[in-house]
Amino acid sequence: MNSIPSEFKITKLLHQDTYLVNGELKKWTGETSEVYSTISSTENYSPTLLGSIPTMGEAAADEVVQSAVIAYNKGQGVWPTMKVIDRIKCMENFVTQMKATRSEVVKYLMWEIGKTLGDSEKEFDRTVEYIYDTIEDYKQLDRNNARFSKSQGVNAMVRRGPLGVVLCLGPYNYPLNETFSLLIPAIIMGNTVIFKPAKHGVLLISPLLEAFRSSFPKGVINIVYGRGRDVASPIMKSGKVDILALIGNSKSAIALQDQHPNKNRLRLILGLEAKNPAIILPDADLDLAIQECIMGTLSFNGQRCTALKVLYVHETIVAEFNRRFAERVDALPFGNPWEKGVLLTPLPEVEKPNYIQELIDDASAKGGKVINAKGGERNENYIFPAVLFPVNKAMRVYHEEQFGPVIPILTFKDIQEPLNDMAESNYGQQVSLFGRDIKTIAPLIDTLVNLVCRVNLNSSCQRGPDVYPFTGRKDSAVGTLSIHDALRSFSIRTFVASKDNAYNNEILQALLNSKESNFINTDYIL
């Protein structure tokens, strides 16, 4: 198609015919699956073939488990016992090589998941920045721990150590950034990792395979392909996984946990679904609220766990809000990811438009209306955002995390109505609160912080900046991810202690002077 810029055209299919195991990019000769984009590269619509990936099963699962287990060697392997500074050097080598793949990874982000050019570039650059920030935070963590403390006649050096083998499963909507928010801290803390890419956004990992292979000792990072039930399930059933790190759906997380034979030995780091609400108070700045709600509901077509998925608007302003909001939604440009100024782009999941249509039909049958003129319009790979009003609790769209372009709006008279709904919800990640009067906002904030984990004042929900904690209550998360928290989530406190006497102190001093121990040292990493 002539309108596709030459640098973004698919001129050669990418057949991923290797997988990373035991430090080797091993040739795959078994069954493969074709990878298609819902974006057409021809005038007459047809999905675009991008390439293929291995379709792996239990044999490959067993192979990568064995590789990771041997590399960790019950905590005695090269990687878990390596000096912190040397693990950092490996990570710095990786990110240097990673930066050289930017254009190729960005290209596949657009084709595989339909993310705009600007957002694809931002995802890549933010991930590189995240790695550098993680390295710096790890240095600071090591500096803080590079000392002895004394209490009640006992000297101790307390550090953080690895936990073992990690199974890492990332999401399709941020297949680079959110996946790496699990991978990077897991690896740098001394764990060994098995990584299976998400169902979409698989080929964009291919340019990074050689960087992974050459940057870390063998078995530290292992990458496999295939359906979760065929690959992840046997990995969990092996009982060899110490950490399940997953960003995705709670049902998947529960199913995988249940397959582990020793759940008490399994640490969970989970970023799960959410139904983040916006609450628009009567005195809210409507221009600001509408702009933030547009971005909050429809950035990347609403395919974000942090997206605003239900809007509560006070009854005194709902007519004005709805009119202006619907007009703004209808004015949003739809197009292919590389087109300038585009916000709405093709959906990567073939079945998603039909699912969104089901939610619209269900709401319409129960008293809701599509209040924007273009809402629900269809083409081969998209359904235009539908603004639904009024919405009630009998509708599917009220309960289900839509993860796509449909926006339910409810009204409220008493602020206790949305608060009660949030308290009853299975989710508790974030909320956006729009208003001005501090006498109203103050008690609301004090309640909301106990219902969710982040209250966004006059702004849409989001994950970043990465220095802030990212977590959730109830079914929305287990564990906390931020640069600071992730290093702790993927590690455990461990220490050496000795009674404070001349005999022990002489030994400790000799250990420090000799630099024979990677653990007992006070080296300051610059």
SEVO-76332 format. One record per residue (C-alpha): x, y, z. Coordinates in steps of 0.5 Angstrom, whole numbers, m for minus. Layout:
BEGIN
<r c1="X" c2="Y" c3="Z"/>
...
//
This chain:
BEGIN
<r c1="0" c2="0" c3="0"/>
<r c1="3" c2="7" c3="m2"/>
<r c1="1" c2="10" c3="4"/>
<r c1="5" c2="6" c3="8"/>
<r c1="12" c2="10" c3="9"/>
<r c1="18" c2="6" c3="7"/>
<r c1="21" c2="5" c3="13"/>
<r c1="15" c2="2" c3="16"/>
<r c1="13" c2="m3" c3="11"/>
<r c1="14" c2="m11" c3="12"/>
<r c1="19" c2="m12" c3="6"/>
<r c1="21" c2="m19" c3="9"/>
<r c1="17" c2="m24" c3="13"/>
<r c1="20" c2="m25" c3="20"/>
<r c1="20" c2="m33" c3="22"/>
<r c1="23" c2="m34" c3="29"/>
<r c1="26" c2="m41" c3="28"/>
<r c1="30" c2="m40" c3="35"/>
<r c1="29" c2="m40" c3="42"/>
<r c1="34" c2="m38" c3="48"/>
<r c1="36" c2="m44" c3="52"/>
<r c1="42" c2="m45" c3="56"/>
<r c1="45" c2="m39" c3="53"/>
<r c1="44" c2="m42" c3="46"/>
<r c1="39" c2="m39" c3="41"/>
<r c1="37" c2="m46" c3="39"/>
<r c1="34" c2="m48" c3="32"/>
<r c1="27" c2="m50" c3="33"/>
<r c1="25" c2="m55" c3="28"/>
<r c1="18" c2="m57" c3="30"/>
<r c1="11" c2="m54" c3="29"/>
<r c1="10" c2="m46" c3="28"/>
<r c1="4" c2="m41" c3="28"/>
<r c1="4" c2="m35" c3="23"/>
<r c1="3" c2="m28" c3="26"/>
<r c1="m2" c2="m24" c3="23"/>
<r c1="m3" c2="m16" c3="24"/>
<r c1="m10" c2="m14" c3="23"/>
<r c1="m7" c2="m8" c3="20"/>
<r c1="m8" c2="m9" c3="12"/>
<r c1="m2" c2="m7" c3="7"/>
<r c1="m6" c2="m7" c3="1"/>
<r c1="m12" c2="m3" c3="m2"/>
<r c1="m17" c2="m8" c3="m1"/>
<r c1="m17" c2="m10" c3="6"/>
<r c1="m14" c2="m17" c3="9"/>
<r c1="m9" c2="m18" c3="15"/>
<r c1="m2" c2="m18" c3="14"/>
<r c1="2" c2="m24" c3="15"/>
<r c1="8" c2="m22" c3="19"/>
<r c1="12" c2="m28" c3="20"/>
<r c1="12" c2="m34" c3="25"/>
<r c1="14" c2="m37" c3="32"/>
<r c1="15" c2="m44" c3="35"/>
<r c1="9" c2="m47" c3="37"/>
<r c1="12" c2="m51" c3="43"/>
<r c1="10" c2="m55" c3="49"/>
<r c1="12" c2="m60" c3="54"/>
<r c1="18" c2="m62" c3="52"/>
<r c1="21" c2="m55" c3="51"/>
<r c1="18" c2="m53" c3="58"/>
<r c1="22" c2="m58" c3="61"/>
<r c1="28" c2="m56" c3="57"/>
<r c1="28" c2="m49" c3="60"/>
<r c1="26" c2="m51" c3="67"/>
<r c1="32" c2="m55" c3="67"/>
<r c1="36" c2="m50" c3="64"/>
<r c1="34" c2="m44" c3="69"/>
<r c1="34" c2="m49" c3="75"/>
<r c1="42" c2="m51" c3="73"/>
<r c1="44" c2="m44" c3="72"/>
<r c1="41" c2="m42" c3="79"/>
<r c1="44" c2="m49" c3="82"/>
<r c1="40" c2="m48" c3="89"/>
<r c1="43" c2="m41" c3="90"/>
<r c1="50" c2="m44" c3="88"/>
<r c1="50" c2="m42" c3="81"/>
<r c1="55" c2="m37" c3="78"/>
<r c1="49" c2="m31" c3="77"/>
<r c1="46" c2="m32" c3="84"/>
<r c1="53" c2="m31" c3="87"/>
<r c1="56" c2="m26" c3="83"/>
<r c1="58" c2="m19" c3="85"/>
<r c1="53" c2="m14" c3="85"/>
<r c1="58" c2="m10" c3="80"/>
<r c1="59" c2="m15" c3="75"/>
<r c1="51" c2="m17" c3="75"/>
<r c1="50" c2="m9" c3="73"/>
<r c1="56" c2="m10" c3="68"/>
<r c1="52" c2="m15" c3="65"/>
<r c1="45" c2="m11" c3="65"/>
<r c1="49" c2="m5" c3="62"/>
<r c1="52" c2="m9" c3="56"/>
<r c1="45" c2="m11" c3="55"/>
<r c1="41" c2="m5" c3="55"/>
<r c1="47" c2="m2" c3="50"/>
<r c1="45" c2="m7" c3="45"/>
<r c1="38" c2="m6" c3="46"/>
<r c1="38" c2="1" c3="44"/>
<r c1="41" c2="m1" c3="37"/>
<r c1="34" c2="m5" c3="36"/>
<r c1="30" c2="1" c3="37"/>
<r c1="27" c2="2" c3="30"/>
<r c1="26" c2="m5" c3="29"/>
<r c1="22" c2="m6" c3="35"/>
<r c1="18" c2="0" c3="34"/>
<r c1="16" c2="m2" c3="27"/>
<r c1="13" c2="m9" c3="30"/>
<r c1="10" c2="m5" c3="36"/>
<r c1="6" c2="m2" c3="31"/>
<r c1="4" c2="m8" c3="26"/>
<r c1="3" c2="m13" c3="32"/>
<r c1="m1" c2="m9" c3="37"/>
<r c1="m3" c2="m3" c3="33"/>
<r c1="0" c2="2" c3="38"/>
<r c1="1" c2="9" c3="35"/>
<r c1="8" c2="11" c3="32"/>
<r c1="9" c2="16" c3="38"/>
<r c1="7" c2="11" c3="43"/>
<r c1="11" c2="6" c3="41"/>
<r c1="17" c2="10" c3="41"/>
<r c1="15" c2="12" c3="48"/>
<r c1="15" c2="5" c3="50"/>
<r c1="22" c2="3" c3="48"/>
<r c1="25" c2="10" c3="50"/>
<r c1="21" c2="9" c3="57"/>
<r c1="24" c2="2" c3="58"/>
<r c1="31" c2="4" c3="56"/>
<r c1="30" c2="9" c3="62"/>
<r c1="27" c2="4" c3="66"/>
<r c1="33" c2="m1" c3="66"/>
<r c1="38" c2="5" c3="67"/>
<r c1="34" c2="7" c3="73"/>
<r c1="34" c2="0" c3="76"/>
<r c1="41" c2="0" c3="75"/>
<r c1="42" c2="6" c3="79"/>
<r c1="37" c2="4" c3="84"/>
<r c1="40" c2="m3" c3="85"/>
<r c1="47" c2="1" c3="86"/>
<r c1="44" c2="5" c3="92"/>
<r c1="41" c2="m1" c3="95"/>
<r c1="48" c2="m4" c3="95"/>
<r c1="51" c2="2" c3="98"/>
<r c1="46" c2="2" c3="103"/>
<r c1="47" c2="m5" c3="105"/>
<r c1="55" c2="m5" c3="105"/>
<r c1="56" c2="m4" c3="112"/>
<r c1="55" c2="m7" c3="119"/>
<r c1="50" c2="m6" c3="124"/>
<r c1="50" c2="m8" c3="131"/>
<r c1="44" c2="m9" c3="136"/>
<r c1="44" c2="m13" c3="143"/>
<r c1="52" c2="m15" c3="142"/>
<r c1="51" c2="m18" c3="135"/>
<r c1="54" c2="m15" c3="129"/>
<r c1="50" c2="m16" c3="122"/>
<r c1="51" c2="m15" c3="115"/>
<r c1="44" c2="m15" c3="112"/>
<r c1="43" c2="m15" c3="104"/>
<r c1="38" c2="m17" c3="99"/>
<r c1="39" c2="m24" c3="96"/>
<r c1="35" c2="m28" c3="90"/>
<r c1="30" c2="m33" c3="91"/>
<r c1="31" c2="m38" c3="85"/>
<r c1="27" c2="m39" c3="78"/>
<r c1="22" c2="m34" c3="76"/>
<r c1="17" c2="m35" c3="71"/>
<r c1="15" c2="m29" c3="67"/>
<r c1="9" c2="m27" c3="63"/>
<r c1="8" c2="m20" c3="60"/>
<r c1="2" c2="m17" c3="57"/>
<r c1="0" c2="m16" c3="50"/>
<r c1="m2" c2="m8" c3="51"/>
<r c1="5" c2="m6" c3="53"/>
<r c1="9" c2="m12" c3="51"/>
<r c1="16" c2="m9" c3="52"/>
<r c1="15" c2="m4" c3="58"/>
<r c1="11" c2="m8" c3="63"/>
<r c1="14" c2="m14" c3="61"/>
<r c1="21" c2="m11" c3="62"/>
<r c1="19" c2="m8" c3="69"/>
<r c1="18" c2="m16" c3="71"/>
<r c1="24" c2="m18" c3="67"/>
<r c1="30" c2="m13" c3="69"/>
<r c1="29" c2="m13" c3="77"/>
<r c1="28" c2="m21" c3="77"/>
<r c1="35" c2="m22" c3="73"/>
<r c1="39" c2="m16" c3="76"/>
<r c1="37" c2="m19" c3="83"/>
<r c1="41" c2="m26" c3="81"/>
<r c1="35" c2="m30" c3="80"/>
<r c1="34" c2="m34" c3="73"/>
<r c1="28" c2="m33" c3="69"/>
<r c1="24" c2="m37" c3="64"/>
<r c1="20" c2="m32" c3="59"/>
<r c1="14" c2="m33" c3="55"/>
<r c1="12" c2="m27" c3="51"/>
<r c1="4" c2="m25" c3="50"/>
<r c1="0" c2="m27" c3="45"/>
<r c1="1" c2="m21" c3="41"/>
<r c1="7" c2="m17" c3="41"/>
<r c1="12" c2="m23" c3="40"/>
<r c1="16" c2="m22" c3="34"/>
<r c1="18" c2="m15" c3="37"/>
<r c1="22" c2="m19" c3="42"/>
<r c1="26" c2="m23" c3="36"/>
<r c1="31" c2="m17" c3="35"/>
<r c1="33" c2="m17" c3="43"/>
<r c1="35" c2="m25" c3="43"/>
<r c1="42" c2="m24" c3="41"/>
<r c1="43" c2="m19" c3="46"/>
<r c1="40" c2="m23" c3="52"/>
<r c1="44" c2="m29" c3="49"/>
<r c1="51" c2="m25" c3="49"/>
<r c1="50" c2="m21" c3="56"/>
<r c1="48" c2="m26" c3="61"/>
<r c1="51" c2="m33" c3="63"/>
<r c1="48" c2="m39" c3="60"/>
<r c1="41" c2="m41" c3="63"/>
<r c1="40" c2="m34" c3="67"/>
<r c1="35" c2="m32" c3="61"/>
<r c1="31" c2="m37" c3="57"/>
<r c1="25" c2="m35" c3="52"/>
<r c1="20" c2="m40" c3="50"/>
<r c1="14" c2="m39" c3="45"/>
<r c1="7" c2="m42" c3="45"/>
<r c1="0" c2="m42" c3="48"/>
<r c1="0" c2="m41" c3="56"/>
<r c1="m3" c2="m48" c3="57"/>
<r c1="2" c2="m52" c3="53"/>
<r c1="8" c2="m48" c3="56"/>
<r c1="7" c2="m45" c3="62"/>
<r c1="2" c2="m50" c3="65"/>
<r c1="8" c2="m56" c3="65"/>
<r c1="13" c2="m50" c3="67"/>
<r c1="9" c2="m49" c3="74"/>
<r c1="7" c2="m57" c3="75"/>
<r c1="14" c2="m58" c3="75"/>
<r c1="14" c2="m55" c3="82"/>
<r c1="21" c2="m51" c3="80"/>
<r c1="19" c2="m44" c3="80"/>
<r c1="20" c2="m40" c3="86"/>
<r c1="16" c2="m34" c3="83"/>
<r c1="10" c2="m33" c3="78"/>
<r c1="11" c2="m26" c3="75"/>
<r c1="5" c2="m24" c3="71"/>
<r c1="1" c2="m18" c3="68"/>
<r c1="m5" c2="m20" c3="66"/>
<r c1="m12" c2="m23" c3="68"/>
<r c1="m13" c2="m26" c3="75"/>
<r c1="m17" c2="m32" c3="72"/>
<r c1="m10" c2="m34" c3="69"/>
<r c1="m6" c2="m32" c3="75"/>
<r c1="m11" c2="m37" c3="79"/>
<r c1="m10" c2="m43" c3="74"/>
<r c1="m3" c2="m42" c3="74"/>
<r c1="m2" c2="m42" c3="82"/>
<r c1="m7" c2="m48" c3="82"/>
<r c1="m2" c2="m52" c3="78"/>
<r c1="4" c2="m51" c3="83"/>
<r c1="5" c2="m57" c3="87"/>
<r c1="8" c2="m53" c3="93"/>
<r c1="4" c2="m46" c3="93"/>
<r c1="7" c2="m44" c3="100"/>
<r c1="14" c2="m44" c3="96"/>
<r c1="11" c2="m39" c3="91"/>
<r c1="12" c2="m32" c3="91"/>
<r c1="7" c2="m28" c3="87"/>
<r c1="8" c2="m21" c3="83"/>
<r c1="2" c2="m20" c3="79"/>
<r c1="m1" c2="m14" c3="76"/>
<r c1="m8" c2="m16" c3="74"/>
<r c1="m15" c2="m13" c3="71"/>
<r c1="m18" c2="m6" c3="74"/>
<r c1="m24" c2="m2" c3="73"/>
<r c1="m22" c2="5" c3="75"/>
<r c1="m27" c2="10" c3="75"/>
<r c1="m27" c2="17" c3="74"/>
<r c1="m31" c2="22" c3="79"/>
<r c1="m33" c2="28" c3="76"/>
<r c1="m36" c2="33" c3="82"/>
<r c1="m40" c2="39" c3="81"/>
<r c1="m35" c2="44" c3="81"/>
<r c1="m30" c2="40" c3="77"/>
<r c1="m27" c2="44" c3="71"/>
<r c1="m30" c2="41" c3="65"/>
<r c1="m25" c2="43" c3="60"/>
<r c1="m20" c2="39" c3="64"/>
<r c1="m24" c2="33" c3="66"/>
<r c1="m26" c2="32" c3="59"/>
<r c1="m19" c2="32" c3="56"/>
<r c1="m17" c2="28" c3="62"/>
<r c1="m23" c2="23" c3="61"/>
<r c1="m22" c2="23" c3="53"/>
<r c1="m14" c2="20" c3="54"/>
<r c1="m16" c2="16" c3="60"/>
<r c1="m21" c2="12" c3="57"/>
<r c1="m19" c2="12" c3="50"/>
<r c1="m11" c2="12" c3="50"/>
<r c1="m9" c2="6" c3="46"/>
<r c1="m16" c2="5" c3="45"/>
<r c1="m17" c2="4" c3="52"/>
<r c1="m13" c2="m3" c3="52"/>
<r c1="m10" c2="m1" c3="59"/>
<r c1="m11" c2="m4" c3="66"/>
<r c1="m10" c2="4" c3="68"/>
<r c1="m15" c2="6" c3="63"/>
<r c1="m21" c2="10" c3="66"/>
<r c1="m27" c2="4" c3="65"/>
<r c1="m33" c2="8" c3="68"/>
<r c1="m35" c2="15" c3="69"/>
<r c1="m39" c2="18" c3="75"/>
<r c1="m41" c2="25" c3="73"/>
<r c1="m46" c2="29" c3="78"/>
<r c1="m53" c2="29" c3="76"/>
<r c1="m53" c2="37" c3="76"/>
<r c1="m47" c2="37" c3="70"/>
<r c1="m48" c2="31" c3="67"/>
<r c1="m52" c2="34" c3="61"/>
<r c1="m47" c2="39" c3="59"/>
<r c1="m41" c2="33" c3="60"/>
<r c1="m44" c2="28" c3="56"/>
<r c1="m46" c2="33" c3="50"/>
<r c1="m39" c2="36" c3="50"/>
<r c1="m35" c2="29" c3="51"/>
<r c1="m39" c2="25" c3="46"/>
<r c1="m37" c2="31" c3="41"/>
<r c1="m30" c2="30" c3="43"/>
<r c1="m30" c2="23" c3="42"/>
<r c1="m33" c2="23" c3="35"/>
<r c1="m28" c2="28" c3="33"/>
<r c1="m22" c2="23" c3="35"/>
<r c1="m18" c2="21" c3="29"/>
<r c1="m18" c2="14" c3="27"/>
<r c1="m12" c2="11" c3="22"/>
<r c1="m6" c2="7" c3="22"/>
<r c1="m1" c2="7" c3="27"/>
<r c1="4" c2="11" c3="23"/>
<r c1="m1" c2="17" c3="21"/>
<r c1="1" c2="23" c3="24"/>
<r c1="m4" c2="26" c3="29"/>
<r c1="m8" c2="19" c3="30"/>
<r c1="m11" c2="17" c3="36"/>
<r c1="m15" c2="11" c3="35"/>
<r c1="m12" c2="5" c3="31"/>
<r c1="m14" c2="m2" c3="29"/>
<r c1="m15" c2="m7" c3="35"/>
<r c1="m10" c2="m13" c3="35"/>
<r c1="m15" c2="m18" c3="37"/>
<r c1="m19" c2="m20" c3="32"/>
<r c1="m25" c2="m22" c3="36"/>
<r c1="m25" c2="m15" c3="40"/>
<r c1="m30" c2="m11" c3="36"/>
<r c1="m35" c2="m17" c3="37"/>
<r c1="m34" c2="m17" c3="44"/>
<r c1="m35" c2="m9" c3="44"/>
<r c1="m41" c2="m10" c3="40"/>
<r c1="m44" c2="m15" c3="45"/>
<r c1="m43" c2="m10" c3="51"/>
<r c1="m47" c2="m5" c3="47"/>
<r c1="m52" c2="m9" c3="45"/>
<r c1="m53" c2="m11" c3="52"/>
<r c1="m53" c2="m4" c3="55"/>
<r c1="m58" c2="m2" c3="49"/>
<r c1="m63" c2="m8" c3="51"/>
<r c1="m63" c2="m5" c3="59"/>
<r c1="m64" c2="2" c3="58"/>
<r c1="m57" c2="5" c3="55"/>
<r c1="m56" c2="9" c3="49"/>
<r c1="m50" c2="10" c3="45"/>
<r c1="m50" c2="18" c3="45"/>
<r c1="m45" c2="19" c3="40"/>
<r c1="m46" c2="19" c3="33"/>
<r c1="m40" c2="15" c3="31"/>
<r c1="m41" c2="10" c3="37"/>
<r c1="m41" c2="3" c3="35"/>
<r c1="m39" c2="4" c3="27"/>
<r c1="m35" c2="m2" c3="25"/>
<r c1="m30" c2="m3" c3="20"/>
<r c1="m26" c2="m10" c3="19"/>
<r c1="m21" c2="m8" c3="24"/>
<r c1="m24" c2="m3" c3="29"/>
<r c1="m31" c2="m1" c3="32"/>
<r c1="m31" c2="6" c3="34"/>
<r c1="m32" c2="8" c3="41"/>
<r c1="m39" c2="8" c3="44"/>
<r c1="m41" c2="13" c3="49"/>
<r c1="m46" c2="9" c3="53"/>
<r c1="m51" c2="13" c3="58"/>
<r c1="m55" c2="12" c3="62"/>
<r c1="m51" c2="6" c3="65"/>
<r c1="m54" c2="1" c3="71"/>
<r c1="m52" c2="m5" c3="75"/>
<r c1="m56" c2="m10" c3="71"/>
<r c1="m51" c2="m9" c3="65"/>
<r c1="m45" c2="m13" c3="63"/>
<r c1="m41" c2="m6" c3="61"/>
<r c1="m42" c2="m4" c3="69"/>
<r c1="m38" c2="m10" c3="71"/>
<r c1="m34" c2="m13" c3="66"/>
<r c1="m27" c2="m10" c3="65"/>
<r c1="m28" c2="m8" c3="57"/>
<r c1="m21" c2="m7" c3="55"/>
<r c1="m23" c2="m3" c3="49"/>
<r c1="m27" c2="3" c3="46"/>
<r c1="m33" c2="3" c3="50"/>
<r c1="m35" c2="8" c3="55"/>
<r c1="m40" c2="7" c3="61"/>
<r c1="m43" c2="14" c3="64"/>
<r c1="m47" c2="14" c3="71"/>
<r c1="m50" c2="19" c3="74"/>
<r c1="m50" c2="20" c3="82"/>
<r c1="m53" c2="25" c3="87"/>
<r c1="m50" c2="23" c3="93"/>
<r c1="m42" c2="22" c3="93"/>
<r c1="m43" c2="16" c3="97"/>
<r c1="m46" c2="12" c3="91"/>
<r c1="m40" c2="12" c3="87"/>
<r c1="m36" c2="10" c3="94"/>
<r c1="m41" c2="5" c3="95"/>
<r c1="m40" c2="2" c3="88"/>
<r c1="m32" c2="2" c3="89"/>
<r c1="m32" c2="m1" c3="96"/>
<r c1="m37" c2="m7" c3="93"/>
<r c1="m32" c2="m8" c3="87"/>
<r c1="m27" c2="m14" c3="86"/>
<r c1="m22" c2="m9" c3="84"/>
<r c1="m18" c2="m3" c3="87"/>
<r c1="m13" c2="0" c3="83"/>
<r c1="m14" c2="7" c3="82"/>
<r c1="m19" c2="13" c3="81"/>
<r c1="m19" c2="20" c3="78"/>
<r c1="m22" c2="25" c3="82"/>
<r c1="m24" c2="32" c3="79"/>
<r c1="m26" c2="38" c3="83"/>
<r c1="m24" c2="44" c3="86"/>
<r c1="m27" c2="45" c3="93"/>
<r c1="m22" c2="42" c3="98"/>
<r c1="m27" c2="42" c3="104"/>
<r c1="m31" c2="36" c3="99"/>
<r c1="m24" c2="33" c3="96"/>
<r c1="m21" c2="33" c3="103"/>
<r c1="m25" c2="27" c3="106"/>
<r c1="m26" c2="24" c3="99"/>
<r c1="m19" c2="23" c3="99"/>
<r c1="m18" c2="20" c3="106"/>
<r c1="m24" c2="15" c3="104"/>
<r c1="m21" c2="13" c3="97"/>
<r c1="m14" c2="12" c3="99"/>
<r c1="m17" c2="6" c3="103"/>
<r c1="m21" c2="3" c3="97"/>
<r c1="m16" c2="4" c3="91"/>
<r c1="m8" c2="5" c3="91"/>
<r c1="m7" c2="11" c3="87"/>
<r c1="m12" c2="17" c3="87"/>
<r c1="m11" c2="22" c3="81"/>
<r c1="m13" c2="29" c3="83"/>
<r c1="m16" c2="32" c3="76"/>
<r c1="m12" c2="27" c3="72"/>
<r c1="m13" c2="21" c3="69"/>
<r c1="m10" c2="14" c3="72"/>
<r c1="m3" c2="12" c3="69"/>
<r c1="2" c2="8" c3="71"/>
<r c1="8" c2="12" c3="71"/>
<r c1="13" c2="15" c3="73"/>
<r c1="16" c2="9" c3="75"/>
<r c1="19" c2="11" c3="81"/>
<r c1="12" c2="11" c3="84"/>
<r c1="9" c2="5" c3="87"/>
<r c1="5" c2="1" c3="82"/>
<r c1="0" c2="m4" c3="85"/>
<r c1="m7" c2="m5" c3="87"/>
<r c1="m12" c2="m8" c3="92"/>
<r c1="m17" c2="m14" c3="92"/>
<r c1="m17" c2="m17" c3="85"/>
<r c1="m12" c2="m12" c3="82"/>
<r c1="m5" c2="m14" c3="84"/>
<r c1="m1" c2="m18" c3="88"/>
<r c1="6" c2="m15" c3="90"/>
<r c1="8" c2="m8" c3="88"/>
<r c1="12" c2="m6" c3="82"/>
<r c1="16" c2="1" c3="82"/>
<r c1="24" c2="1" c3="81"/>
<r c1="25" c2="1" c3="88"/>
<r c1="19" c2="m4" c3="90"/>
<r c1="21" c2="m9" c3="84"/>
<r c1="28" c2="m10" c3="87"/>
<r c1="25" c2="m12" c3="93"/>
<r c1="19" c2="m16" c3="90"/>
<r c1="24" c2="m20" c3="87"/>
<r c1="29" c2="m21" c3="93"/>
<r c1="29" c2="m23" c3="100"/>
<r c1="33" c2="m20" c3="106"/>
<r c1="39" c2="m25" c3="108"/>
<r c1="44" c2="m23" c3="113"/>
<r c1="51" c2="m26" c3="116"/>
<r c1="51" c2="m25" c3="124"/>
<r c1="56" c2="m26" c3="129"/>
<r c1="57" c2="m24" c3="136"/>
<r c1="61" c2="m18" c3="138"/>
<r c1="67" c2="m21" c3="141"/>
<r c1="75" c2="m20" c3="139"/>
<r c1="75" c2="m27" c3="136"/>
<r c1="69" c2="m26" c3="131"/>
<r c1="71" c2="m19" c3="130"/>
<r c1="78" c2="m21" c3="128"/>
<r c1="75" c2="m26" c3="123"/>
<r c1="70" c2="m21" c3="120"/>
<r c1="76" c2="m16" c3="119"/>
<r c1="80" c2="m21" c3="115"/>
<r c1="74" c2="m22" c3="111"/>
<r c1="73" c2="m15" c3="109"/>
<r c1="81" c2="m14" c3="108"/>
<r c1="81" c2="m20" c3="103"/>
<r c1="75" c2="m18" c3="99"/>
<r c1="75" c2="m26" c3="98"/>
<r c1="67" c2="m26" c3="100"/>
<r c1="62" c2="m23" c3="95"/>
<r c1="57" c2="m22" c3="101"/>
<r c1="62" c2="m19" c3="106"/>
<r c1="64" c2="m13" c3="103"/>
<r c1="64" c2="m6" c3="104"/>
<r c1="65" c2="m4" c3="97"/>
<r c1="62" c2="3" c3="95"/>
<r c1="59" c2="2" c3="87"/>
<r c1="60" c2="9" c3="84"/>
//
